[in-house]
Amino acid sequence: NQNVSVFFGNSLLYATVSCVGVLVISAPAAYVLSRWNFVGSKTLRIALVIAMSVPAIMIIMPLYSLAVQWGIKGRILLIALYIMLQVPYTTVYLLDFFSTLSRSYEEAAYLDGCSATGTFWKIMLPLVQPAVITVTIFNFLSVWNEFFMALIFTTSDTMTPVGVGLLQIVNAMKYSGNYGGMFAAVIIVFLPTFLLYIFMAEKIIAGVTGG
């Protein structure tokens, strides 16, 4: 009755697409920054660290203004925002892992005729799999639990994620008193993060301790 399935599906969509988008952008960026020194590379690393330190709440108004000016709205806007906000952290996190890899892997791949792009996707990225899994889980949880930005940028119930959806359910309980339904919704929303930790705990610990 409270459209929990819609909220759940929206959050699953946002989290999954955002995690894939962040990885596609951040993994190659981290690899390039860790292996090659070029003009502006140091500045770019510093900029990524600075971007990590800026709270999202401080840039809500400029982002909202730009979204209105450019006419961007709906699910695409939220997914783009989630990706952009997670890229600095993910890139910095993966950068250290790529820095620890021996260059002999790349030299061997080059001798076998593998291109730089092929070396990255076929050899180097699988070698940092624990870090990739760990940071992806962190990103998934971050997007899944995000509330304030979703509250600002969602314009209809059809695109509302679980955080904002739970707020609506809690407000509805003030009048209906259906606390059983509310706690059922809480369990449904909590379940994905619980299952992620149960099945991926070893990967999370390996990625955190490795970094």
FIKEDREN-311125 format. One record per atom (N, C-alpha, C): x, y, z; atom name; residue in three letters; residue number from 0. Coordinates in nm, 2 decimals, decimal comma. Example, Ala and Ser with C-alpha at 12.3 -4.5 7.8 and 13.67 -1.06 7.14 Angstrom:
// FIKEDREN-311125
> 1,32 -0,57 0,78 N Ala 0
> 1,23 -0,45 0,78 CA Ala 0
> 1,32 -0,33 0,78 C Ala 0
> 1,28 -0,22 0,71 N Ser 1
> 1,37 -0,11 0,71 CA Ser 1
> 1,29 0,00 0,79 C Ser 1
This chain:
// FIKEDREN-311125
> 0,08 -0,12 0,00 N Asn 0
> 0,00 0,00 0,00 CA Asn 0
> 0,08 0,13 0,00 C Asn 0
> 0,20 0,12 0,06 N Gln 1
> 0,29 0,23 0,07 CA Gln 1
> 0,40 0,24 -0,05 C Gln 1
> 0,38 0,16 -0,15 N Asn 2
> 0,47 0,16 -0,26 CA Asn 2
> 0,62 0,13 -0,23 C Asn 2
> 0,64 0,04 -0,13 N Val 3
> 0,78 0,01 -0,09 CA Val 3
> 0,85 -0,06 -0,21 C Val 3
> 0,78 -0,14 -0,28 N Ser 4
> 0,85 -0,20 -0,40 CA Ser 4
> 0,90 -0,10 -0,50 C Ser 4
> 0,83 0,01 -0,52 N Val 5
> 0,87 0,12 -0,61 CA Val 5
> 1,00 0,18 -0,55 C Val 5
> 1,00 0,22 -0,42 N Phe 6
> 1,11 0,28 -0,36 CA Phe 6
> 1,23 0,19 -0,37 C Phe 6
> 1,21 0,06 -0,34 N Phe 7
> 1,32 -0,04 -0,34 CA Phe 7
> 1,38 -0,05 -0,48 C Phe 7
> 1,29 -0,06 -0,58 N Gly 8
> 1,34 -0,07 -0,72 CA Gly 8
> 1,42 0,05 -0,77 C Gly 8
> 1,37 0,17 -0,73 N Asn 9
> 1,44 0,29 -0,76 CA Asn 9
> 1,58 0,29 -0,70 C Asn 9
> 1,59 0,26 -0,57 N Ser 10
> 1,72 0,26 -0,51 CA Ser 10
> 1,81 0,16 -0,57 C Ser 10
> 1,76 0,04 -0,60 N Leu 11
> 1,84 -0,06 -0,66 CA Leu 11
> 1,89 -0,01 -0,80 C Leu 11
> 1,81 0,05 -0,87 N Leu 12
> 1,85 0,11 -1,00 CA Leu 12
> 1,96 0,21 -0,98 C Leu 12
> 1,94 0,31 -0,89 N Tyr 13
> 2,03 0,42 -0,87 CA Tyr 13
> 2,17 0,36 -0,82 C Tyr 13
> 2,16 0,27 -0,73 N Ala 14
> 2,29 0,22 -0,67 CA Ala 14
> 2,36 0,13 -0,77 C Ala 14
> 2,29 0,05 -0,85 N Thr 15
> 2,36 -0,04 -0,94 CA Thr 15
> 2,42 0,04 -1,06 C Thr 15
> 2,34 0,12 -1,12 N Val 16
> 2,39 0,20 -1,23 CA Val 16
> 2,51 0,30 -1,19 C Val 16
> 2,49 0,36 -1,07 N Ser 17
> 2,59 0,45 -1,02 CA Ser 17
> 2,72 0,38 -1,00 C Ser 17
> 2,72 0,26 -0,94 N Cys 18
> 2,84 0,18 -0,91 CA Cys 18
> 2,91 0,14 -1,04 C Cys 18
> 2,84 0,10 -1,14 N Val 19
> 2,90 0,07 -1,26 CA Val 19
> 2,96 0,19 -1,33 C Val 19
> 2,89 0,30 -1,33 N Gly 20
> 2,94 0,43 -1,39 CA Gly 20
> 3,06 0,48 -1,32 C Gly 20
> 3,06 0,47 -1,19 N Val 21
> 3,18 0,52 -1,11 CA Val 21
> 3,30 0,43 -1,14 C Val 21
> 3,28 0,30 -1,15 N Leu 22
> 3,39 0,21 -1,18 CA Leu 22
> 3,45 0,24 -1,32 C Leu 22
> 3,36 0,26 -1,41 N Val 23
> 3,41 0,28 -1,55 CA Val 23
> 3,49 0,41 -1,56 C Val 23
> 3,46 0,51 -1,48 N Ile 24
> 3,53 0,63 -1,48 CA Ile 24
> 3,66 0,63 -1,39 C Ile 24
> 3,64 0,58 -1,27 N Ser 25
> 3,75 0,59 -1,17 CA Ser 25
> 3,86 0,49 -1,19 C Ser 25
> 3,83 0,37 -1,23 N Ala 26
> 3,93 0,27 -1,24 CA Ala 26
> 4,04 0,31 -1,35 C Ala 26
> 4,00 0,34 -1,47 N Pro 27
> 4,10 0,39 -1,57 CA Pro 27
> 4,17 0,51 -1,52 C Pro 27
> 4,10 0,61 -1,46 N Ala 28
> 4,16 0,73 -1,41 CA Ala 28
> 4,27 0,70 -1,30 C Ala 28
> 4,23 0,61 -1,21 N Ala 29
> 4,33 0,58 -1,11 CA Ala 29
> 4,45 0,50 -1,16 C Ala 29
> 4,43 0,42 -1,26 N Tyr 30
> 4,54 0,35 -1,33 CA Tyr 30
> 4,63 0,44 -1,40 C Tyr 30
> 4,58 0,54 -1,47 N Val 31
> 4,66 0,63 -1,54 CA Val 31
> 4,74 0,72 -1,45 C Val 31
> 4,67 0,77 -1,34 N Leu 32
> 4,74 0,86 -1,25 CA Leu 32
> 4,85 0,79 -1,17 C Leu 32
> 4,83 0,66 -1,15 N Ser 33
> 4,93 0,58 -1,07 CA Ser 33
> 5,05 0,54 -1,15 C Ser 33
> 5,04 0,53 -1,28 N Arg 34
> 5,14 0,48 -1,37 CA Arg 34
> 5,22 0,58 -1,45 C Arg 34
> 5,16 0,69 -1,48 N Trp 35
> 5,22 0,79 -1,56 CA Trp 35
> 5,22 0,93 -1,50 C Trp 35
> 5,33 1,00 -1,51 N Asn 36
> 5,34 1,14 -1,47 CA Asn 36
> 5,33 1,23 -1,59 C Asn 36
> 5,23 1,32 -1,60 N Phe 37
> 5,21 1,41 -1,71 CA Phe 37
> 5,18 1,54 -1,65 C Phe 37
> 5,17 1,64 -1,74 N Val 38
> 5,15 1,78 -1,69 CA Val 38
> 5,01 1,79 -1,63 C Val 38
> 5,01 1,83 -1,51 N Gly 39
> 4,88 1,84 -1,44 CA Gly 39
> 4,84 1,72 -1,36 C Gly 39
> 4,92 1,61 -1,36 N Ser 40
> 4,88 1,49 -1,29 CA Ser 40
> 4,87 1,51 -1,14 C Ser 40
> 4,98 1,58 -1,09 N Lys 41
> 4,98 1,61 -0,94 CA Lys 41
> 4,87 1,70 -0,90 C Lys 41
> 4,84 1,80 -0,98 N Thr 42
> 4,73 1,89 -0,96 CA Thr 42
> 4,60 1,81 -0,95 C Thr 42
> 4,58 1,72 -1,04 N Leu 43
> 4,46 1,64 -1,05 CA Leu 43
> 4,44 1,55 -0,93 C Leu 43
> 4,55 1,50 -0,88 N Arg 44
> 4,54 1,42 -0,76 CA Arg 44
> 4,50 1,50 -0,64 C Arg 44
> 4,56 1,62 -0,63 N Ile 45
> 4,52 1,71 -0,52 CA Ile 45
> 4,38 1,75 -0,53 C Ile 45
> 4,33 1,78 -0,65 N Ala 46
> 4,19 1,82 -0,67 CA Ala 46
> 4,10 1,71 -0,63 C Ala 46
> 4,13 1,59 -0,66 N Leu 47
> 4,05 1,47 -0,62 CA Leu 47
> 4,04 1,47 -0,47 C Leu 47
> 4,15 1,48 -0,40 N Val 48
> 4,15 1,48 -0,25 CA Val 48
> 4,06 1,60 -0,20 C Val 48
> 4,08 1,72 -0,25 N Ile 49
> 4,00 1,83 -0,21 CA Ile 49
> 3,85 1,81 -0,23 C Ile 49
> 3,82 1,75 -0,35 N Ala 50
> 3,68 1,72 -0,38 CA Ala 50
> 3,62 1,62 -0,28 C Ala 50
> 3,70 1,53 -0,23 N Met 51
> 3,65 1,43 -0,13 CA Met 51
> 3,61 1,51 0,00 C Met 51
> 3,68 1,62 0,03 N Ser 52
> 3,66 1,68 0,16 CA Ser 52
> 3,54 1,78 0,16 C Ser 52
> 3,48 1,80 0,04 N Val 53
> 3,37 1,90 0,03 CA Val 53
> 3,24 1,83 0,06 C Val 53
> 3,17 1,86 0,17 N Pro 54
> 3,04 1,80 0,20 CA Pro 54
> 2,94 1,82 0,09 C Pro 54
> 2,86 1,72 0,06 N Ala 55
> 2,76 1,73 -0,05 CA Ala 55
> 2,66 1,84 -0,02 C Ala 55
> 2,63 1,86 0,11 N Ile 56
> 2,53 1,96 0,14 CA Ile 56
> 2,57 2,10 0,10 C Ile 56
> 2,70 2,13 0,09 N Met 57
> 2,75 2,26 0,06 CA Met 57
> 2,73 2,29 -0,09 C Met 57
> 2,72 2,19 -0,17 N Ile 58
> 2,71 2,22 -0,32 CA Ile 58
> 2,57 2,19 -0,37 C Ile 58
> 2,47 2,17 -0,28 N Ile 59
> 2,34 2,13 -0,33 CA Ile 59
> 2,27 2,25 -0,41 C Ile 59
> 2,29 2,37 -0,36 N Met 60
> 2,22 2,48 -0,43 CA Met 60
> 2,28 2,51 -0,57 C Met 60
> 2,42 2,51 -0,58 N Pro 61
> 2,48 2,53 -0,72 CA Pro 61
> 2,43 2,41 -0,81 C Pro 61
> 2,43 2,29 -0,76 N Leu 62
> 2,39 2,18 -0,84 CA Leu 62
> 2,24 2,19 -0,89 C Leu 62
> 2,16 2,23 -0,79 N Tyr 63
> 2,02 2,25 -0,82 CA Tyr 63
> 2,00 2,36 -0,93 C Tyr 63
> 2,08 2,47 -0,92 N Ser 64
> 2,07 2,58 -1,01 CA Ser 64
> 2,11 2,53 -1,15 C Ser 64
> 2,22 2,46 -1,16 N Leu 65
> 2,27 2,41 -1,29 CA Leu 65
> 2,17 2,31 -1,35 C Leu 65
> 2,11 2,22 -1,27 N Ala 66
> 2,01 2,13 -1,32 CA Ala 66
> 1,89 2,20 -1,38 C Ala 66
> 1,85 2,31 -1,32 N Val 67
> 1,74 2,38 -1,37 CA Val 67
> 1,77 2,45 -1,50 C Val 67
> 1,89 2,51 -1,50 N Gln 68
> 1,94 2,59 -1,62 CA Gln 68
> 1,95 2,49 -1,74 C Gln 68
> 2,01 2,37 -1,72 N Trp 69
> 2,03 2,28 -1,82 CA Trp 69
> 1,91 2,19 -1,86 C Trp 69
> 1,81 2,20 -1,77 N Gly 70
> 1,69 2,12 -1,80 CA Gly 70
> 1,70 1,97 -1,77 C Gly 70
> 1,79 1,94 -1,68 N Ile 71
> 1,82 1,80 -1,65 CA Ile 71
> 1,73 1,76 -1,53 C Ile 71
> 1,66 1,65 -1,54 N Lys 72
> 1,57 1,61 -1,43 CA Lys 72
> 1,55 1,46 -1,44 C Lys 72
> 1,48 1,41 -1,34 N Gly 73
> 1,44 1,27 -1,34 CA Gly 73
> 1,55 1,18 -1,29 C Gly 73
> 1,54 1,05 -1,32 N Arg 74
> 1,64 0,95 -1,27 CA Arg 74
> 1,78 0,98 -1,32 C Arg 74
> 1,79 1,03 -1,45 N Ile 75
> 1,92 1,06 -1,51 CA Ile 75
> 2,00 1,16 -1,42 C Ile 75
> 1,93 1,26 -1,37 N Leu 76
> 1,99 1,36 -1,29 CA Leu 76
> 2,05 1,30 -1,16 C Leu 76
> 1,97 1,22 -1,09 N Leu 77
> 2,01 1,16 -0,96 CA Leu 77
> 2,13 1,07 -0,99 C Leu 77
> 2,12 0,99 -1,09 N Ile 78
> 2,23 0,89 -1,12 CA Ile 78
> 2,36 0,97 -1,15 C Ile 78
> 2,35 1,07 -1,23 N Ala 79
> 2,47 1,16 -1,27 CA Ala 79
> 2,53 1,22 -1,14 C Ala 79
> 2,44 1,27 -1,05 N Leu 80
> 2,49 1,33 -0,93 CA Leu 80
> 2,56 1,23 -0,84 C Leu 80
> 2,50 1,11 -0,83 N Tyr 81
> 2,57 1,00 -0,75 CA Tyr 81
> 2,70 0,96 -0,80 C Tyr 81
> 2,71 0,95 -0,93 N Ile 82
> 2,84 0,91 -1,00 CA Ile 82
> 2,94 1,02 -0,97 C Ile 82
> 2,91 1,14 -0,99 N Met 83
> 3,01 1,25 -0,98 CA Met 83
> 3,05 1,26 -0,83 C Met 83
> 2,96 1,24 -0,74 N Leu 84
> 3,00 1,25 -0,60 CA Leu 84
> 3,09 1,14 -0,55 C Leu 84
> 3,08 1,02 -0,61 N Gln 85
> 3,16 0,91 -0,57 CA Gln 85
> 3,29 0,89 -0,65 C Gln 85
> 3,31 0,96 -0,76 N Val 86
> 3,43 0,95 -0,84 CA Val 86
> 3,56 0,99 -0,77 C Val 86
> 3,56 1,10 -0,70 N Pro 87
> 3,69 1,14 -0,63 CA Pro 87
> 3,73 1,03 -0,53 C Pro 87
> 3,64 0,99 -0,44 N Tyr 88
> 3,68 0,89 -0,34 CA Tyr 88
> 3,72 0,76 -0,40 C Tyr 88
> 3,65 0,71 -0,50 N Thr 89
> 3,68 0,58 -0,56 CA Thr 89
> 3,82 0,59 -0,64 C Thr 89
> 3,84 0,70 -0,70 N Thr 90
> 3,97 0,72 -0,78 CA Thr 90
> 4,09 0,72 -0,68 C Thr 90
> 4,08 0,79 -0,57 N Val 91
> 4,18 0,80 -0,48 CA Val 91
> 4,21 0,67 -0,41 C Val 91
> 4,10 0,60 -0,38 N Tyr 92
> 4,10 0,46 -0,31 CA Tyr 92
> 4,18 0,36 -0,40 C Tyr 92
> 4,14 0,36 -0,53 N Leu 93
> 4,20 0,26 -0,62 CA Leu 93
> 4,34 0,30 -0,66 C Leu 93
> 4,37 0,43 -0,66 N Leu 94
> 4,51 0,48 -0,70 CA Leu 94
> 4,62 0,41 -0,62 C Leu 94
> 4,60 0,40 -0,49 N Asp 95
> 4,70 0,34 -0,41 CA Asp 95
> 4,72 0,19 -0,44 C Asp 95
> 4,61 0,12 -0,47 N Phe 96
> 4,62 -0,02 -0,50 CA Phe 96
> 4,70 -0,04 -0,64 C Phe 96
> 4,67 0,04 -0,74 N Phe 97
> 4,74 0,03 -0,86 CA Phe 97
> 4,89 0,07 -0,85 C Phe 97
> 4,92 0,16 -0,75 N Ser 98
> 5,06 0,20 -0,73 CA Ser 98
> 5,14 0,08 -0,68 C Ser 98
> 5,08 -0,01 -0,61 N Thr 99
> 5,16 -0,12 -0,55 CA Thr 99
> 5,19 -0,23 -0,65 C Thr 99
> 5,12 -0,23 -0,77 N Leu 100
> 5,14 -0,34 -0,86 CA Leu 100
> 5,27 -0,32 -0,94 C Leu 100
> 5,34 -0,44 -0,96 N Ser 101
> 5,47 -0,43 -1,03 CA Ser 101
> 5,45 -0,40 -1,18 C Ser 101
> 5,54 -0,32 -1,23 N Arg 102
> 5,54 -0,29 -1,38 CA Arg 102
> 5,57 -0,41 -1,47 C Arg 102
> 5,62 -0,51 -1,41 N Ser 103
> 5,66 -0,63 -1,49 CA Ser 103
> 5,54 -0,69 -1,56 C Ser 103
> 5,42 -0,68 -1,50 N Tyr 104
> 5,30 -0,73 -1,56 CA Tyr 104
> 5,27 -0,66 -1,69 C Tyr 104
> 5,29 -0,53 -1,69 N Glu 105
> 5,27 -0,45 -1,81 CA Glu 105
> 5,37 -0,48 -1,92 C Glu 105
> 5,50 -0,50 -1,87 N Glu 106
> 5,61 -0,52 -1,97 CA Glu 106
> 5,58 -0,66 -2,03 C Glu 106
> 5,54 -0,76 -1,96 N Ala 107
> 5,51 -0,89 -2,01 CA Ala 107
> 5,40 -0,88 -2,11 C Ala 107
> 5,29 -0,81 -2,08 N Ala 108
> 5,18 -0,80 -2,17 CA Ala 108
> 5,22 -0,72 -2,30 C Ala 108
> 5,31 -0,62 -2,28 N Tyr 109
> 5,35 -0,55 -2,40 CA Tyr 109
> 5,43 -0,64 -2,49 C Tyr 109
> 5,52 -0,72 -2,44 N Leu 110
> 5,60 -0,82 -2,52 CA Leu 110
> 5,51 -0,92 -2,59 C Leu 110
> 5,39 -0,95 -2,53 N Asp 111
> 5,30 -1,05 -2,59 CA Asp 111
> 5,21 -0,98 -2,69 C Asp 111
> 5,22 -0,85 -2,71 N Gly 112
> 5,14 -0,78 -2,81 CA Gly 112
> 5,01 -0,72 -2,76 C Gly 112
> 5,00 -0,71 -2,63 N Cys 113
> 4,87 -0,66 -2,57 CA Cys 113
> 4,88 -0,51 -2,57 C Cys 113
> 4,77 -0,44 -2,61 N Ser 114
> 4,76 -0,30 -2,60 CA Ser 114
> 4,75 -0,25 -2,46 C Ser 114
> 4,77 -0,12 -2,44 N Ala 115
> 4,76 -0,06 -2,31 CA Ala 115
> 4,62 -0,07 -2,25 C Ala 115
> 4,52 -0,06 -2,34 N Thr 116
> 4,39 -0,07 -2,29 CA Thr 116
> 4,36 -0,22 -2,25 C Thr 116
> 4,40 -0,31 -2,34 N Gly 117
> 4,38 -0,45 -2,31 CA Gly 117
> 4,46 -0,49 -2,18 C Gly 117
> 4,58 -0,44 -2,16 N Thr 118
> 4,65 -0,47 -2,04 CA Thr 118
> 4,57 -0,43 -1,91 C Thr 118
> 4,51 -0,31 -1,92 N Phe 119
> 4,44 -0,26 -1,81 CA Phe 119
> 4,32 -0,35 -1,78 C Phe 119
> 4,24 -0,38 -1,88 N Trp 120
> 4,11 -0,45 -1,85 CA Trp 120
> 4,13 -0,60 -1,83 C Trp 120
> 4,23 -0,66 -1,89 N Lys 121
> 4,25 -0,80 -1,88 CA Lys 121
> 4,35 -0,84 -1,77 C Lys 121
> 4,44 -0,75 -1,73 N Ile 122
> 4,55 -0,79 -1,64 CA Ile 122
> 4,54 -0,71 -1,51 C Ile 122
> 4,55 -0,58 -1,53 N Met 123
> 4,57 -0,49 -1,41 CA Met 123
> 4,45 -0,48 -1,32 C Met 123
> 4,33 -0,46 -1,39 N Leu 124
> 4,21 -0,45 -1,31 CA Leu 124
> 4,17 -0,57 -1,23 C Leu 124
> 4,19 -0,69 -1,29 N Pro 125
> 4,16 -0,81 -1,21 CA Pro 125
> 4,26 -0,83 -1,09 C Pro 125
> 4,38 -0,77 -1,10 N Leu 126
> 4,47 -0,78 -0,99 CA Leu 126
> 4,43 -0,70 -0,87 C Leu 126
> 4,35 -0,60 -0,89 N Val 127
> 4,30 -0,52 -0,78 CA Val 127
> 4,15 -0,55 -0,74 C Val 127
> 4,11 -0,67 -0,77 N Gln 128
> 3,97 -0,71 -0,75 CA Gln 128
> 3,93 -0,69 -0,61 C Gln 128
> 4,00 -0,73 -0,51 N Pro 129
> 3,95 -0,70 -0,37 CA Pro 129
> 3,92 -0,55 -0,34 C Pro 129
> 4,01 -0,46 -0,40 N Ala 130
> 3,98 -0,32 -0,38 CA Ala 130
> 3,86 -0,28 -0,46 C Ala 130
> 3,84 -0,33 -0,58 N Val 131
> 3,73 -0,29 -0,66 CA Val 131
> 3,60 -0,34 -0,59 C Val 131
> 3,60 -0,46 -0,54 N Ile 132
> 3,48 -0,51 -0,47 CA Ile 132
> 3,45 -0,43 -0,35 C Ile 132
> 3,55 -0,40 -0,27 N Thr 133
> 3,53 -0,32 -0,15 CA Thr 133
> 3,48 -0,18 -0,18 C Thr 133
> 3,54 -0,11 -0,27 N Val 134
> 3,49 0,03 -0,29 CA Val 134
> 3,36 0,03 -0,36 C Val 134
> 3,32 -0,08 -0,44 N Thr 135
> 3,19 -0,09 -0,50 CA Thr 135
> 3,08 -0,11 -0,39 C Thr 135
> 3,12 -0,19 -0,29 N Ile 136
> 3,02 -0,21 -0,18 CA Ile 136
> 3,00 -0,08 -0,11 C Ile 136
> 3,11 -0,01 -0,08 N Phe 137
> 3,10 0,12 -0,01 CA Phe 137
> 3,01 0,22 -0,09 C Phe 137
> 3,04 0,22 -0,22 N Asn 138
> 2,96 0,31 -0,31 CA Asn 138
> 2,81 0,27 -0,31 C Asn 138
> 2,79 0,14 -0,32 N Phe 139
> 2,65 0,09 -0,32 CA Phe 139
> 2,58 0,13 -0,19 C Phe 139
> 2,64 0,11 -0,08 N Leu 140
> 2,58 0,15 0,05 CA Leu 140
> 2,56 0,30 0,06 C Leu 140
> 2,65 0,37 0,01 N Ser 141
> 2,64 0,52 0,02 CA Ser 141
> 2,52 0,57 -0,07 C Ser 141
> 2,51 0,52 -0,19 N Val 142
> 2,39 0,56 -0,27 CA Val 142
> 2,26 0,51 -0,21 C Val 142
> 2,26 0,38 -0,16 N Trp 143
> 2,14 0,32 -0,11 CA Trp 143
> 2,09 0,40 0,01 C Trp 143
> 2,18 0,45 0,10 N Asn 144
> 2,14 0,52 0,22 CA Asn 144
> 2,13 0,67 0,21 C Asn 144
> 2,17 0,72 0,09 N Glu 145
> 2,16 0,86 0,07 CA Glu 145
> 2,02 0,92 0,08 C Glu 145
> 2,01 1,03 0,15 N Phe 146
> 1,88 1,09 0,18 CA Phe 146
> 1,86 1,23 0,13 C Phe 146
> 1,95 1,32 0,17 N Phe 147
> 1,93 1,46 0,15 CA Phe 147
> 1,92 1,50 0,00 C Phe 147
> 2,01 1,45 -0,08 N Met 148
> 2,01 1,49 -0,22 CA Met 148
> 1,88 1,43 -0,29 C Met 148
> 1,85 1,31 -0,25 N Ala 149
> 1,73 1,25 -0,31 CA Ala 149
> 1,60 1,33 -0,27 C Ala 149
> 1,60 1,38 -0,15 N Leu 150
> 1,49 1,46 -0,10 CA Leu 150
> 1,47 1,59 -0,18 C Leu 150
> 1,59 1,64 -0,22 N Ile 151
> 1,59 1,77 -0,30 CA Ile 151
> 1,55 1,75 -0,44 C Ile 151
> 1,60 1,64 -0,50 N Phe 152
> 1,60 1,63 -0,65 CA Phe 152
> 1,49 1,54 -0,70 C Phe 152
> 1,42 1,46 -0,61 N Thr 153
> 1,31 1,37 -0,66 CA Thr 153
> 1,19 1,46 -0,67 C Thr 153
> 1,12 1,44 -0,79 N Thr 154
> 1,01 1,53 -0,82 CA Thr 154
> 0,87 1,45 -0,82 C Thr 154
> 0,88 1,32 -0,80 N Ser 155
> 0,76 1,24 -0,80 CA Ser 155
> 0,78 1,11 -0,73 C Ser 155
> 0,67 1,04 -0,69 N Asp 156
> 0,68 0,92 -0,61 CA Asp 156
> 0,74 0,81 -0,70 C Asp 156
> 0,73 0,82 -0,83 N Thr 157
> 0,78 0,71 -0,91 CA Thr 157
> 0,93 0,70 -0,92 C Thr 157
> 1,00 0,81 -0,88 N Met 158
> 1,15 0,81 -0,88 CA Met 158
> 1,20 0,82 -0,74 C Met 158
> 1,12 0,81 -0,64 N Thr 159
> 1,16 0,82 -0,50 CA Thr 159
> 1,24 0,70 -0,45 C Thr 159
> 1,36 0,71 -0,39 N Pro 160
> 1,44 0,60 -0,34 CA Pro 160
> 1,39 0,57 -0,20 C Pro 160
> 1,45 0,47 -0,14 N Val 161
> 1,40 0,41 -0,01 CA Val 161
> 1,42 0,51 0,11 C Val 161
> 1,52 0,59 0,11 N Gly 162
> 1,54 0,69 0,22 CA Gly 162
> 1,42 0,78 0,23 C Gly 162
> 1,39 0,85 0,12 N Val 163
> 1,28 0,94 0,12 CA Val 163
> 1,15 0,87 0,13 C Val 163
> 1,14 0,75 0,07 N Gly 164
> 1,02 0,67 0,08 CA Gly 164
> 0,99 0,63 0,23 C Gly 164
> 1,09 0,60 0,30 N Leu 165
> 1,07 0,57 0,44 CA Leu 165
> 1,02 0,69 0,52 C Leu 165
> 1,07 0,80 0,49 N Leu 166
> 1,02 0,93 0,55 CA Leu 166
> 0,87 0,94 0,53 C Leu 166
> 0,83 0,92 0,40 N Gln 167
> 0,68 0,93 0,37 CA Gln 167
> 0,60 0,83 0,45 C Gln 167
> 0,66 0,70 0,46 N Ile 168
> 0,59 0,60 0,54 CA Ile 168
> 0,57 0,64 0,68 C Ile 168
> 0,68 0,69 0,74 N Val 169
> 0,68 0,73 0,88 CA Val 169
> 0,58 0,84 0,90 C Val 169
> 0,57 0,93 0,81 N Asn 170
> 0,47 1,04 0,82 CA Asn 170
> 0,33 0,99 0,81 C Asn 170
> 0,31 0,88 0,72 N Ala 171
> 0,18 0,83 0,71 CA Ala 171
> 0,14 0,75 0,83 C Ala 171
> 0,24 0,69 0,91 N Met 172
> 0,20 0,62 1,03 CA Met 172
> 0,15 0,71 1,14 C Met 172
> 0,17 0,84 1,13 N Lys 173
> 0,12 0,93 1,23 CA Lys 173
> -0,03 0,93 1,23 C Lys 173
> -0,09 0,90 1,11 N Tyr 174
> -0,23 0,90 1,10 CA Tyr 174
> -0,30 0,76 1,09 C Tyr 174
> -0,22 0,67 1,04 N Ser 175
> -0,28 0,53 1,03 CA Ser 175
> -0,25 0,44 1,15 C Ser 175
> -0,13 0,46 1,21 N Gly 176
> -0,09 0,38 1,33 CA Gly 176
> -0,05 0,24 1,29 C Gly 176
> -0,02 0,22 1,16 N Asn 177
> 0,02 0,09 1,11 CA Asn 177
> 0,17 0,07 1,13 C Asn 177
> 0,21 0,05 1,26 N Tyr 178
> 0,35 0,04 1,29 CA Tyr 178
> 0,41 -0,10 1,24 C Tyr 178
> 0,32 -0,20 1,23 N Gly 179
> 0,37 -0,32 1,17 CA Gly 179
> 0,42 -0,31 1,03 C Gly 179
> 0,34 -0,24 0,95 N Gly 180
> 0,38 -0,21 0,81 CA Gly 180
> 0,50 -0,13 0,80 C Gly 180
> 0,52 -0,03 0,89 N Met 181
> 0,63 0,06 0,89 CA Met 181
> 0,76 -0,03 0,92 C Met 181
> 0,76 -0,11 1,02 N Phe 182
> 0,88 -0,19 1,05 CA Phe 182
> 0,90 -0,30 0,95 C Phe 182
> 0,80 -0,34 0,88 N Ala 183
> 0,82 -0,44 0,77 CA Ala 183
> 0,90 -0,36 0,66 C Ala 183
> 0,86 -0,24 0,63 N Ala 184
> 0,93 -0,16 0,53 CA Ala 184
> 1,07 -0,14 0,57 C Ala 184
> 1,10 -0,11 0,70 N Val 185
> 1,23 -0,09 0,75 CA Val 185
> 1,32 -0,22 0,72 C Val 185
> 1,26 -0,33 0,75 N Ile 186
> 1,34 -0,46 0,73 CA Ile 186
> 1,37 -0,48 0,58 C Ile 186
> 1,27 -0,45 0,49 N Ile 187
> 1,29 -0,47 0,35 CA Ile 187
> 1,40 -0,37 0,30 C Ile 187
> 1,40 -0,25 0,35 N Val 188
> 1,50 -0,15 0,31 CA Val 188
> 1,64 -0,19 0,36 C Val 188
> 1,65 -0,25 0,48 N Phe 189
> 1,77 -0,28 0,54 CA Phe 189
> 1,83 -0,41 0,49 C Phe 189
> 1,75 -0,50 0,43 N Leu 190
> 1,79 -0,63 0,39 CA Leu 190
> 1,91 -0,63 0,29 C Leu 190
> 1,91 -0,55 0,18 N Pro 191
> 2,03 -0,56 0,09 CA Pro 191
> 2,16 -0,53 0,15 C Pro 191
> 2,17 -0,43 0,24 N Thr 192
> 2,30 -0,40 0,31 CA Thr 192
> 2,34 -0,51 0,40 C Thr 192
> 2,24 -0,58 0,47 N Phe 193
> 2,27 -0,69 0,55 CA Phe 193
> 2,32 -0,81 0,48 C Phe 193
> 2,26 -0,84 0,36 N Leu 194
> 2,30 -0,95 0,28 CA Leu 194
> 2,44 -0,92 0,22 C Leu 194
> 2,46 -0,80 0,18 N Leu 195
> 2,59 -0,76 0,12 CA Leu 195
> 2,71 -0,79 0,22 C Leu 195
> 2,68 -0,75 0,35 N Tyr 196
> 2,79 -0,77 0,44 CA Tyr 196
> 2,81 -0,92 0,48 C Tyr 196
> 2,70 -0,99 0,49 N Ile 197
> 2,70 -1,14 0,52 CA Ile 197
> 2,79 -1,21 0,42 C Ile 197
> 2,76 -1,19 0,29 N Phe 198
> 2,82 -1,26 0,18 CA Phe 198
> 2,96 -1,21 0,14 C Phe 198
> 2,98 -1,08 0,16 N Met 199
> 3,10 -1,01 0,11 CA Met 199
> 3,19 -0,96 0,22 C Met 199
> 3,17 -1,01 0,35 N Ala 200
> 3,25 -0,96 0,46 CA Ala 200
> 3,40 -0,98 0,44 C Ala 200
> 3,44 -1,10 0,39 N Glu 201
> 3,58 -1,13 0,37 CA Glu 201
> 3,64 -1,04 0,27 C Glu 201
> 3,57 -1,01 0,16 N Lys 202
> 3,62 -0,92 0,05 CA Lys 202
> 3,63 -0,78 0,11 C Lys 202
> 3,54 -0,74 0,19 N Ile 203
> 3,54 -0,60 0,25 CA Ile 203
> 3,66 -0,59 0,34 C Ile 203
> 3,69 -0,69 0,42 N Ile 204
> 3,80 -0,68 0,52 CA Ile 204
> 3,93 -0,69 0,44 C Ile 204
> 3,94 -0,77 0,34 N Ala 205
> 4,06 -0,78 0,26 CA Ala 205
> 4,09 -0,65 0,19 C Ala 205
> 3,99 -0,59 0,13 N Gly 206
> 4,01 -0,46 0,06 CA Gly 206
> 4,05 -0,35 0,16 C Gly 206
> 3,99 -0,34 0,27 N Val 207
> 4,02 -0,24 0,37 CA Val 207
> 4,16 -0,25 0,43 C Val 207
> 4,20 -0,37 0,47 N Thr 208
> 4,33 -0,40 0,52 CA Thr 208
> 4,44 -0,38 0,42 C Thr 208
> 4,41 -0,42 0,29 N Gly 209
> 4,50 -0,41 0,19 CA Gly 209
> 4,53 -0,26 0,15 C Gly 209
> 4,44 -0,17 0,18 N Gly 210
> 4,46 -0,03 0,15 CA Gly 210
> 4,51 0,05 0,26 C Gly 210
